Amino acid sequence: LTGAKELAEELKTADSKRLRKRKGQFNYESNDEPIIDPKEAYRVECFNQVWDKAELSLETKFEQLKRHTDLFGFLGKFQN
């Protein structure tokens, strides 16, 4: 093992992680390639998930507001 490390240092090879491949169990699963670009990986793994949750939350709030307006909207139409 130490001989391999010394040889790698002499050849000045960079440490690189091997990308794992998962075997798909179903035919409909796509053969996704791993995302190498860090900005793209951040967008896919973090930003898109936060965006989806925020969008779903806003949709839920506006649907609830519409239901309340439909039920209790007549209360705002009273005049003195």
Secondary structure by P-SEA (a helix, b strand, c coil): caaaaaaaaaacccbbbbbbbbbbcccccccccccccaaaaaaaccaaaaaaaaaaaaaaaaaaaaaaaaaccccccccc
